Structures are given as structure tokens and as C-alpha cells.
């Protein structure tokens, strides 16, 4: 299949990214979002927490990284606590400066756009309850590499020293990123 880049909006984001791309992960899945809520996904006629899907990927040996800007709410926390593998093996960094939204699967395909990792953002909610969102799904190696580079730069702390929000960054304090 040739490299492609596709413009996606609204419900199509949910279908292409959450239902198609994420389950294809074989080695790693990187997720970046500003806002993080208790997203649910369709599974055999029922809805299950997206966190369950992430837990299953981790149990299958997939490395999952989550980069987000703020702590999620109590519904997310309750579901998170139901899956001990997330506590043990989900790699997670909270960075208050993160506002980009990306999903990267195995370094081969990526989504980048406006949609947060929420039901309304990813288009999983009904027509009258979802946000108006837009983004790109791509397998173009140059675009995937650029999306990965942005994620990796934040993940590795390359921008921590110049950040003026370090006082609000729990991960900066906990793991000693950059200088205080």
C-alpha cells in the first residue's frame, strides 16, 4: 500500500484512529493530548473504556506512552485503577505545555490534529454531543517522523529548561528534568 495522507473530521477521526489505527499497534503506541477523559470505544456491540484497550495492548507486549497536559477527572481515574497493568507499565508524562494531539502507531502511521483524547474530541459521542474536529492520518514517512520528533522532544525533556511553567509540572519535579 502506498504512503498516504488523509484529512479526517469528526466521527471519521474516531473510526480511523481509535477503531482502526490503535488496534494495529505491534510494537508501540504513543498518545499525546491536552485533555484526557474517560473515552469509551465500541467492542462487539458494547462500549468499553479506552483504558481497557490500552491495558490489553500493554499485556500483549505493546509499549504505550501517554503525554498529557492535565490530570484527568474522577471517571478516568476510576477506570484507570481497574487495570493494574496501567499502573505498572503505562509510561505517562504530564506536561502542562502540551496542547498538540497525536497518535503514533509503530512509527509507521500517525494522526495529528485538533482532537483531544476524549469522547467528544475523538468523535465517539453522538452527532449532537461531539466536537467539530479536524486532523490528518498519514503513513508518509516524513510526516510520521516529524510527528514523532515533536512527541519525542517533549518526552525526553528537551524543552524543559526553557519552559516557564516548571512550577506546575509534577514530572519535572519528580524526575529532575532540566534545572529547577
N, CA, C and O of each residue as an XYZ file, in Angstrom:
720
protein
N       0.830     -1.173      0.000
C       0.000      0.000      0.000
C       0.885      1.251      0.000
O       1.785      1.358      0.833
N       0.652      2.188     -0.903
C       1.486      3.389     -0.984
C       1.259      4.299      0.225
O       0.223      4.241      0.887
N       2.262      5.142      0.488
C       2.122      6.110      1.570
C       0.951      7.035      1.259
O       0.724      7.406      0.107
N       0.213      7.401      2.302
C      -0.947      8.261      2.077
C      -1.108      9.245      3.226
O      -0.618      9.028      4.334
N      -1.800     10.321      2.931
C      -2.198     11.287      3.938
C      -3.654     11.615      3.672
O      -4.039     11.944      2.550
N      -4.451     11.518      4.716
C      -5.897     11.689      4.583
C      -6.379     12.725      5.597
O      -6.006     12.672      6.769
N      -7.204     13.658      5.148
C      -7.846     14.632      6.021
C      -9.069     13.969      6.639
O      -9.904     13.420      5.920
N      -9.185     14.014      7.976
C     -10.318     13.384      8.668
C     -10.968     14.394      9.604
O     -10.304     15.277     10.147
N     -12.280     14.248      9.781
C     -13.021     15.141     10.665
C     -13.988     14.329     11.524
O     -14.377     13.214     11.176
N     -14.359     14.917     12.643
C     -15.453     14.467     13.494
C     -15.472     12.948     13.717
O     -14.482     12.392     14.194
N     -16.549     12.284     13.391
C     -16.712     10.840     13.641
C     -15.662     10.015     12.896
O     -15.279      8.936     13.349
N     -15.199     10.526     11.753
C     -14.182      9.815     10.974
C     -12.880      9.686     11.762
O     -12.152      8.710     11.584
N     -12.575     10.649     12.624
C     -11.375     10.561     13.472
C     -11.482      9.335     14.371
O     -10.536      8.557     14.493
N     -12.621      9.176     14.988
C     -12.848      8.027     15.867
C     -12.676      6.714     15.098
O     -11.983      5.807     15.556
N     -13.299      6.623     13.949
C     -13.226      5.396     13.169
C     -11.794      5.097     12.718
O     -11.300      3.986     12.908
N     -11.139      6.080     12.126
C      -9.806      5.854     11.549
C      -8.728      5.680     12.622
O      -7.850      4.828     12.494
N      -8.801      6.491     13.675
C      -7.724      6.488     14.672
C      -7.982      5.458     15.768
O      -7.156      4.575     15.995
N      -9.113      5.565     16.442
C      -9.377      4.718     17.608
C      -9.747      3.291     17.205
O      -9.243      2.330     17.786
N     -10.618      3.156     16.219
C     -11.075      1.811     15.845
C     -10.130      1.089     14.889
O     -10.030     -0.136     14.943
N      -9.436      1.816     14.018
C      -8.571      1.164     13.030
C      -7.091      1.214     13.383
O      -6.437      0.171     13.426
N      -6.551      2.397     13.637
C      -5.106      2.529     13.852
C      -4.631      1.897     15.155
O      -3.733      1.055     15.148
N      -5.232      2.302     16.272
C      -4.750      1.874     17.585
C      -4.663      0.347     17.700
O      -3.646     -0.158     18.176
N      -5.684     -0.402     17.285
C      -5.576     -1.860     17.421
C      -4.486     -2.496     16.546
O      -4.127     -3.653     16.764
N      -3.963     -1.768     15.574
C      -2.913     -2.296     14.704
C      -1.528     -2.256     15.338
O      -0.583     -2.810     14.776
N      -1.388     -1.618     16.489
C      -0.074     -1.485     17.118
C       0.534     -2.861     17.384
O      -0.117     -3.750     17.934
N       1.775     -3.011     16.988
C       2.518     -4.263     17.207
C       3.728     -4.067     18.110
O       4.170     -5.008     18.770
N       4.268     -2.844     18.143
C       5.448     -2.571     18.956
C       5.239     -1.447     19.950
O       5.541     -1.583     21.136
N       4.705     -0.311     19.442
C       4.474      0.794     20.353
C       3.322      1.675     19.896
O       2.958      1.713     18.720
N       2.766      2.379     20.870
C       1.689      3.335     20.656
C       2.004      4.559     21.505
O       2.160      4.463     22.722
N       2.095      5.716     20.843
C       2.329      6.967     21.547
C       1.087      7.828     21.397
O       0.566      7.988     20.293
N       0.612      8.385     22.512
C      -0.587      9.221     22.542
C      -0.242     10.556     23.184
O       0.337     10.593     24.269
N      -0.594     11.652     22.521
C      -0.406     12.993     23.087
C      -1.731     13.724     23.034
O      -2.428     13.685     22.020
N      -2.080     14.393     24.125
C      -3.343     15.112     24.211
C      -3.244     16.190     25.278
O      -2.495     16.050     26.245
N      -3.992     17.250     25.102
C      -4.065     18.265     26.151
C      -5.035     17.794     27.225
O      -4.714     17.793     28.414
N      -6.215     17.397     26.794
C      -7.271     16.978     27.714
C      -7.454     15.468     27.614
O      -7.293     14.881     26.544
N      -7.782     14.864     28.713
C      -7.886     13.418     28.793
C      -9.112     13.077     29.620
O      -9.200     13.441     30.793
N     -10.049     12.385     29.012
C     -11.262     11.991     29.732
C     -11.522     10.509     29.529
O     -10.774      9.818     28.836
N     -12.571     10.046     30.132
C     -12.918      8.629     30.135
C     -13.571      8.215     28.814
O     -14.770      7.941     28.763
N     -12.779      8.175     27.761
C     -13.221      7.774     26.428
C     -13.637      6.301     26.434
O     -12.952      5.464     27.022
N     -14.745      5.989     25.789
C     -15.191      4.601     25.622
C     -15.196      4.255     24.139
O     -15.459      5.110     23.293
N     -14.902      2.990     23.829
C     -14.821      2.539     22.439
C     -15.767      1.368     22.207
O     -16.074      0.596     23.115
N     -16.214      1.263     20.969
C     -17.119      0.179     20.598
C     -16.352     -1.129     20.486
O     -15.280     -1.193     19.885
N     -16.926     -2.172     21.079
C     -16.358     -3.521     21.017
C     -17.484     -4.519     20.936
O     -18.226     -4.692     21.903
N     -17.627     -5.169     19.825
C     -18.629     -6.230     19.662
C     -20.002     -5.824     20.214
O     -20.609     -6.559     20.992
N     -20.471     -4.666     19.809
C     -21.799     -4.221     20.182
C     -21.924     -3.559     21.546
O     -23.018     -3.144     21.929
N     -20.827     -3.452     22.286
C     -20.852     -2.810     23.598
C     -19.791     -1.708     23.613
O     -18.978     -1.604     22.694
N     -19.807     -0.902     24.647
C     -18.788      0.126     24.814
C     -17.941     -0.215     26.032
O     -18.465     -0.528     27.101
N     -16.616     -0.150     25.854
C     -15.676     -0.423     26.942
C     -14.741      0.775     27.072
O     -14.565      1.531     26.117
N     -14.144      0.951     28.244
C     -13.202      2.060     28.400
C     -12.014      1.907     27.447
O     -11.499      0.805     27.256
N     -11.590      3.011     26.860
C     -10.385      3.019     26.033
C      -9.201      2.528     26.860
O      -8.274      1.918     26.326
N      -9.235      2.794     28.157
C      -8.179      2.310     29.046
C      -8.098      0.790     29.051
O      -7.009      0.237     29.211
N      -9.214      0.107     28.881
C      -9.197     -1.358     28.780
C      -8.433     -1.772     27.533
O      -7.637     -2.711     27.568
N      -8.674     -1.072     26.436
C      -7.955     -1.370     25.199
C      -6.453     -1.134     25.385
O      -5.637     -1.934     24.925
N      -6.091     -0.044     26.053
C      -4.675      0.217     26.307
C      -4.074     -0.869     27.198
O      -2.956     -1.323     26.953
N      -4.806     -1.285     28.225
C      -4.327     -2.351     29.110
C      -4.085     -3.639     28.324
O      -3.084     -4.323     28.537
N      -4.996     -3.964     27.428
C      -4.845     -5.179     26.614
C      -3.635     -5.082     25.698
O      -2.922     -6.067     25.507
N      -3.399     -3.916     25.134
C      -2.214     -3.730     24.289
C      -0.942     -3.920     25.110
O      -0.010     -4.596     24.674
N      -0.908     -3.330     26.286
C       0.268     -3.463     27.154
C       0.478     -4.925     27.535
O       1.607     -5.415     27.516
N      -0.599     -5.621     27.880
C      -0.487     -7.043     28.221
C       0.008     -7.877     27.043
O       0.614     -8.931     27.239
N      -0.246     -7.412     25.821
C       0.224     -8.106     24.621
C       1.662     -7.717     24.257
O       2.184     -8.149     23.230
N       2.296     -6.903     25.101
C       3.694     -6.544     24.877
C       3.912     -5.239     24.124
O       5.038     -4.930     23.736
N       2.861     -4.482     23.915
C       2.977     -3.197     23.224
C       3.390     -2.138     24.252
O       2.804     -2.064     25.332
N       4.391     -1.323     23.924
C       4.791     -0.211     24.785
C       3.867      0.965     24.506
O       3.730      1.394     23.360
N       3.237      1.484     25.545
C       2.294      2.598     25.392
C       2.797      3.781     26.204
O       3.065      3.674     27.401
N       2.919      4.923     25.511
C       3.298      6.179     26.148
C       2.137      7.151     26.044
O       1.485      7.250     25.004
N       1.885      7.863     27.125
C       0.821      8.852     27.172
C       1.402     10.164     27.673
O       1.934     10.242     28.781
N       1.291     11.183     26.847
C       1.762     12.524     27.165
C       0.532     13.415     27.235
O      -0.203     13.529     26.253
N       0.293     14.054     28.388
C      -0.917     14.867     28.522
C      -0.659     16.087     29.395
O       0.325     16.147     30.132
N      -1.583     17.079     29.293
C      -1.346     18.374     29.920
C      -1.908     18.511     31.324
O      -1.387     19.298     32.114
N      -2.944     17.777     31.653
C      -3.525     17.932     32.986
C      -4.052     16.597     33.472
O      -4.287     15.670     32.697
N      -4.227     16.530     34.770
C      -4.764     15.301     35.355
C      -6.198     15.092     34.889
O      -6.981     16.041     34.842
N      -6.542     13.869     34.550
C      -7.917     13.575     34.136
C      -8.862     13.549     35.331
O      -8.433     13.582     36.485
N     -10.146     13.489     35.035
C     -11.168     13.531     36.072
C     -11.378     12.208     36.788
O     -10.680     11.230     36.518
N     -12.348     12.178     37.708
C     -12.580     11.002     38.550
C     -13.072      9.775     37.779
O     -12.748      8.655     38.172
N     -13.829      9.937     36.716
C     -14.283      8.771     35.941
C     -13.101      8.067     35.282
O     -13.028      6.838     35.279
N     -12.179      8.847     34.725
C     -10.968      8.285     34.142
C     -10.176      7.567     35.226
O      -9.726      6.439     35.023
N     -10.005      8.206     36.359
C      -9.214      7.635     37.455
C      -9.814      6.313     37.933
O      -9.089      5.353     38.196
N     -11.139      6.271     38.042
C     -11.804      5.046     38.487
C     -11.536      3.906     37.492
O     -11.206      2.791     37.898
N     -11.676      4.186     36.201
C     -11.393      3.150     35.207
C      -9.913      2.800     35.174
O      -9.558      1.632     35.018
N      -9.048      3.794     35.320
C      -7.604      3.554     35.325
C      -7.239      2.551     36.416
O      -6.465      1.621     36.189
N      -7.799      2.752     37.586
C      -7.488      1.886     38.726
C      -7.998      0.455     38.555
O      -7.549     -0.443     39.268
N      -8.922      0.229     37.628
C      -9.433     -1.126     37.372
C      -8.429     -1.991     36.617
O      -8.587     -3.211     36.565
N      -7.401     -1.382     36.034
C      -6.449     -2.108     35.203
C      -5.037     -1.940     35.768
O      -4.319     -1.020     35.376
N      -4.638     -2.818     36.679
C      -3.329     -2.687     37.343
C      -2.150     -2.596     36.382
O      -1.144     -1.966     36.709
N      -2.248     -3.203     35.218
C      -1.137     -3.140     34.270
C      -0.867     -1.698     33.841
O       0.263     -1.363     33.482
N      -1.876     -0.852     33.874
C      -1.662      0.557     33.534
C      -0.809      1.233     34.598
O       0.064      2.041     34.280
N      -1.055      0.910     35.835
C      -0.276      1.478     36.931
C       1.171      1.010     36.825
O       2.100      1.788     37.044
N       1.352     -0.243     36.493
C       2.682     -0.844     36.447
C       3.467     -0.493     35.193
O       4.677     -0.281     35.270
N       2.801     -0.425     34.022
C       3.577     -0.381     32.780
C       3.199      0.715     31.784
O       3.893      0.878     30.780
N       2.147      1.458     32.019
C       1.857      2.587     31.131
C       2.876      3.680     31.411
O       3.022      4.126     32.549
N       3.576      4.109     30.373
C       4.524      5.212     30.515
C       3.736      6.504     30.333
O       3.051      6.693     29.327
N       3.843      7.392     31.325
C       2.990      8.577     31.310
C       3.778      9.786     31.788
O       4.480      9.730     32.798
N       3.649     10.881     31.046
C       4.242     12.147     31.474
C       3.171     13.219     31.371
O       2.464     13.331     30.370
N       3.076     13.993     32.425
C       2.176     15.133     32.463
C       3.014     16.382     32.230
O       3.940     16.667     32.990
N       2.688     17.124     31.182
C       3.392     18.360     30.845
C       2.339     19.428     30.574
O       1.597     19.321     29.597
N       2.259     20.457     31.419
C       1.203     21.456     31.258
C       1.281     22.255     29.966
O       0.328     22.957     29.630
N       2.365     22.172     29.246
C       2.513     22.890     27.977
C       1.973     22.108     26.783
O       1.787     22.684     25.711
N       1.723     20.835     26.941
C       1.270     20.015     25.811
C      -0.123     20.469     25.380
O      -1.070     20.474     26.167
N      -0.217     20.842     24.133
C      -1.523     21.157     23.566
C      -1.724     20.436     22.240
O      -2.834     20.407     21.709
N      -0.654     19.854     21.702
C      -0.795     19.109     20.445
C      -1.458     17.767     20.715
O      -1.391     17.236     21.823
N      -2.098     17.230     19.686
C      -2.779     15.947     19.790
C      -2.215     15.042     18.708
O      -2.242     15.376     17.523
N      -1.706     13.896     19.130
C      -1.101     12.952     18.187
C      -1.335     11.525     18.647
O      -1.434     11.248     19.843
N      -1.422     10.633     17.686
C      -1.440      9.194     17.927
C      -0.442      8.611     16.935
O      -0.558      8.824     15.729
N       0.537      7.875     17.447
C       1.580      7.306     16.598
C       1.610      5.804     16.835
O       1.716      5.346     17.973
N       1.516      5.045     15.758
C       1.495      3.590     15.836
C       2.732      3.038     15.141
O       2.875      3.142     13.923
N       3.623      2.449     15.936
C       4.798      1.732     15.441
C       5.713      2.554     14.538
O       6.528      1.987     13.810
N       5.594      3.873     14.573
C       6.430      4.707     13.713
C       6.089      4.573     12.242
O       6.841      5.027     11.379
N       4.945      3.944     11.952
C       4.531      3.716     10.562
C       3.320      4.550     10.163
O       3.155      4.884      8.990
N       2.481      4.882     11.122
C       1.305      5.687     10.820
C       1.024      6.611     11.992
O       1.357      6.306     13.137
N       0.405      7.747     11.689
C       0.165      8.735     12.733
C      -1.074      9.553     12.431
O      -1.489      9.711     11.283
N      -1.640     10.059     13.496
C      -2.705     11.064     13.433
C      -2.156     12.305     14.111
O      -1.464     12.200     15.124
N      -2.450     13.466     13.574
C      -2.218     14.723     14.265
C      -3.353     15.659     13.891
O      -3.789     15.704     12.741
N      -3.821     16.400     14.877
C      -4.939     17.282     14.613
C      -5.424     17.957     15.868
O      -4.673     18.132     16.827
N      -6.695     18.339     15.857
C      -7.255     19.131     16.950
C      -7.896     18.304     18.057
O      -8.156     18.833     19.137
N      -8.157     17.025     17.820
C      -8.969     16.222     18.740
C      -8.202     15.756     19.975
O      -7.177     15.082     19.871
N      -8.721     16.128     21.144
C      -8.214     15.601     22.406
C      -8.654     14.148     22.557
O      -9.540     13.676     21.843
N      -8.027     13.455     23.490
C      -8.354     12.054     23.753
C      -9.568     11.991     24.690
O      -9.481     11.554     25.837
N     -10.692     12.444     24.149
C     -11.969     12.441     24.857
C     -13.030     11.930     23.889
O     -12.804     11.896     22.679
N     -14.173     11.537     24.411
C     -15.254     11.075     23.552
C     -15.733     12.154     22.598
O     -15.950     11.884     21.417
N     -15.901     13.374     23.096
C     -16.359     14.483     22.254
C     -15.292     14.869     21.236
O     -15.612     15.207     20.097
N     -14.025     14.821     21.642
C     -12.941     15.193     20.743
C     -12.704     14.163     19.654
O     -12.570     14.517     18.483
N     -12.651     12.908     20.025
C     -12.365     11.846     19.058
C     -13.583     11.465     18.218
O     -13.474     10.635     17.316
N     -14.714     12.050     18.499
C     -15.898     11.783     17.682
C     -16.674     10.554     18.100
O     -17.507     10.063     17.338
N     -16.419     10.045     19.300
C     -17.098      8.833     19.752
C     -18.505      9.118     20.264
O     -19.303      8.193     20.418
N     -18.813     10.355     20.523
C     -20.150     10.707     21.024
C     -21.124     10.873     19.857
O     -20.717     10.888     18.695
N     -22.391     10.997     20.174
C     -23.421     11.152     19.137
C     -23.284     12.507     18.442
O     -22.587     13.399     18.925
N     -23.959     12.642     17.302
C     -23.842     13.848     16.482
C     -23.998     15.138     17.270
O     -23.208     16.064     17.085
N     -24.984     15.222     18.136
C     -25.254     16.449     18.866
C     -24.333     16.698     20.043
O     -24.428     17.741     20.690
N     -23.422     15.740     20.340
C     -22.575     15.861     21.529
C     -21.086     15.866     21.223
O     -20.273     16.013     22.136
N     -20.711     15.709     19.961
C     -19.279     15.676     19.661
C     -18.792     17.031     19.186
O     -19.564     17.854     18.693
N     -17.499     17.243     19.345
C     -16.875     18.482     18.900
C     -16.694     18.463     17.388
O     -16.756     17.409     16.754
N     -16.471     19.633     16.828
C     -16.104     19.746     15.421
C     -14.578     19.732     15.378
O     -13.935     20.694     15.799
N     -14.010     18.665     14.881
C     -12.566     18.458     14.908
C     -12.031     18.162     13.512
O     -12.790     17.818     12.607
N     -10.725     18.298     13.347
C     -10.085     18.000     12.073
C      -8.650     17.563     12.313
O      -8.015     17.968     13.287
N      -8.151     16.732     11.411
C      -6.769     16.295     11.525
C      -6.331     15.520     10.306
O      -7.066     15.400      9.325
N      -5.123     14.996     10.381
C      -4.551     14.202      9.302
C      -4.166     12.832      9.828
O      -3.618     12.700     10.922
N      -4.461     11.819      9.037
C      -3.968     10.466      9.270
C      -2.984     10.203      8.142
O      -3.309     10.396      6.971
N      -1.781      9.763      8.493
C      -0.756      9.610      7.462
C       0.107      8.370      7.669
O       0.326      7.908      8.789
N       0.581      7.859      6.554
C       1.626      6.827      6.553
C       2.873      7.355      5.848
O       3.832      6.612      5.642
N       2.860      8.627      5.481
C       4.013      9.258      4.827
C       5.178      9.284      5.817
O       5.069      9.903      6.876
N       6.293      8.621      5.488
C       7.397      8.510      6.447
C       7.917      9.855      6.957
O       8.270      9.966      8.131
N       7.971     10.864      6.111
C       8.476     12.169      6.541
C       7.519     12.823      7.546
O       7.960     13.402      8.539
N       6.231     12.730      7.288
C       5.255     13.298      8.226
C       5.225     12.520      9.533
O       5.183     13.117     10.609
N       5.247     11.205      9.453
C       5.258     10.390     10.674
C       6.499     10.728     11.501
O       6.412     10.866     12.721
N       7.651     10.862     10.842
C       8.891     11.195     11.551
C       8.795     12.557     12.222
O       9.286     12.722     13.339
N       8.176     13.536     11.572
C       8.035     14.876     12.154
C       7.105     14.844     13.371
O       7.379     15.495     14.379
N       6.023     14.097     13.278
C       5.081     13.976     14.389
C       5.759     13.266     15.565
O       5.589     13.651     16.722
N       6.524     12.226     15.246
C       7.266     11.512     16.300
C       8.322     12.402     16.939
O       8.524     12.351     18.152
N       8.995     13.214     16.135
C      10.050     14.090     16.662
C       9.479     15.088     17.661
O      10.089     15.350     18.698
N       8.304     15.647     17.352
C       7.679     16.581     18.288
C       7.367     15.874     19.606
O       7.686     16.381     20.681
N       6.755     14.721     19.516
C       6.419     13.942     20.711
C       7.687     13.614     21.492
O       7.750     13.844     22.699
N       8.682     13.086     20.817
C       9.905     12.621     21.471
C      10.666     13.771     22.133
O      11.255     13.601     23.200
N      10.650     14.929     21.498
C      11.331     16.090     22.068
C      10.736     16.451     23.433
O      11.468     16.741     24.380
N       9.419     16.430     23.523
C       8.760     16.715     24.803
C       9.006     15.568     25.782
O       9.330     15.796     26.947
N       8.851     14.346     25.305
C       9.010     13.158     26.154
C      10.394     13.116     26.799
O      10.526     12.782     27.976
N      11.409     13.453     26.033
C      12.789     13.370     26.508
C      13.211     14.598     27.324
O      14.321     14.640     27.855
N      12.323     15.597     27.421
C      12.618     16.761     28.242
C      13.462     17.819     27.562
O      14.009     18.695     28.232
N      13.578     17.757     26.252
C      14.430     18.696     25.523
C      13.977     20.145     25.657
O      14.769     21.059     25.426
N      12.722     20.370     26.026
C      12.221     21.743     26.110
C      11.984     22.183     27.557
O      11.482     23.282     27.796
N      12.338     21.340     28.510
C      12.076     21.651     29.915
C      12.861     22.863     30.420
O      12.307     23.698     31.136
N      14.137     22.971     30.061
C      14.946     24.060     30.611
C      14.393     25.439     30.268
O      14.466     26.349     31.093
N      13.850     25.610     29.086
C      13.327     26.910     28.686
C      11.879     27.142     29.055
O      11.333     28.205     28.758
N      11.251     26.190     29.687
C       9.826     26.284     29.998
C       9.592     27.175     31.217
O      10.299     27.077     32.220
N       8.613     28.024     31.115
C       8.289     28.910     32.235
C       7.124     28.385     33.074
O       6.553     29.119     33.880
N       6.775     27.112     32.880
C       5.679     26.510     33.651
C       6.187     25.372     34.534
O       5.393     24.548     34.989
N       7.470     25.314     34.778
C       8.043     24.225     35.567
C       7.421     24.109     36.949
O       7.336     23.010     37.497
N       6.991     25.210     37.513
C       6.382     25.182     38.847
C       5.095     24.369     38.862
O       4.662     23.907     39.918
N       4.479     24.193     37.687
C       3.222     23.455     37.581
C       3.423     22.041     37.041
O       2.449     21.325     36.807
N       4.638     21.645     36.847
C       4.946     20.371     36.194
C       5.405     19.344     37.221
O       6.556     19.366     37.657
N       4.514     18.454     37.602
C       4.834     17.433     38.599
C       5.963     16.524     38.126
O       6.827     16.151     38.919
N       5.967     16.164     36.846
C       7.009     15.269     36.338
C       8.379     15.951     36.348
O       9.396     15.296     36.579
N       8.409     17.251     36.101
C       9.678     17.981     36.153
C      10.290     17.864     37.528
O      11.488     17.612     37.667
N       9.472     18.046     38.542
C       9.949     17.978     39.928
C      10.329     16.552     40.323
O      11.359     16.330     40.961
N       9.495     15.595     39.941
C       9.690     14.210     40.379
C      10.919     13.557     39.760
O      11.644     12.836     40.445
N      11.162     13.797     38.485
C      12.263     13.072     37.833
C      13.452     13.969     37.544
O      14.414     13.544     36.906
N      13.389     15.219     38.014
C      14.539     16.095     37.910
C      14.870     16.499     36.487
O      16.047     16.595     36.138
N      13.879     16.734     35.665
C      14.139     17.183     34.295
C      14.741     18.578     34.324
O      14.245     19.459     35.026
N      15.781     18.774     33.583
C      16.371     20.107     33.453
C      16.811     20.651     34.792
O      17.022     19.898     35.743
N      16.951     21.984     34.862
C      17.313     22.620     36.133
C      16.081     23.320     36.696
O      15.252     23.813     35.931
N      15.947     23.373     38.034
C      14.724     23.923     38.635
C      14.484     25.388     38.365
O      13.487     25.945     38.824
